[in-house]
Amino acid sequence: MTDRKNEHISLTYTKMLTHLYIFGFRFTADRERIMDCIHDVFLKLCESEDITAIGCLESYLYRALKNRLLNELQRKQTENYDENLHDKELEISSEAQFIEDEEAQQLSVCMAKSLESLTPRQHEAIRLYYLEQRSYEEASEKMGVDKQQVRNFIYQAMKRLRETCDESIKLFLKN
């Protein structure tokens, strides 16, 4: 059985080598690393007890190579870790966070001004539906109107908010 297994693996290696090699370039351009990983996959396959348990050998090989390459690349990144680079990344991320916080604050101020332009009923419908996360039925009971009127209030309020807000708020409302 071992000779048949080795012969089968050898034929599969010959058949799949070029395909696996090209597939490896999706993850890295390091030719040696790709070949090493392909050889590791086939070595592991040779060491396995029963390869007949593998349903589709080609799919297995692609998946095994991808996992092996990703593990190798992750290990390489860990080994090449540069403390100075980490500090620069932290600095950039804190600047990005500051900008994001500033934009959020501007958005909040603009939104508050826009909410002031709503009628009391529109404001109440928005508050119940979006802030308190009530259903249309619950909001209609609370407001003493039917569901369709609640939907109309919300539609009119959203329309007015879109008209009164600047571009950043419009993008926010689309999301």
VENHU-V48801 format. One record per run of one state. SS is the DSSP state (h for helix, s for strand, l for the rest). FROM is the first residue (numbers start at 1). TO is the last residue. Records with the same first field share a line. If there is no record, write none. Layout:
SS: FROM-TO / FROM-TO
This chain:
l: 1-1 / 25-30 / 48-50 / 54-56 / 80-82 / 117-119 / 132-135 / 144-146 / 165-166 / 175-175
h: 2-24 / 31-47 / 51-53 / 57-79 / 83-116 / 120-131 / 136-143 / 147-164 / 167-174
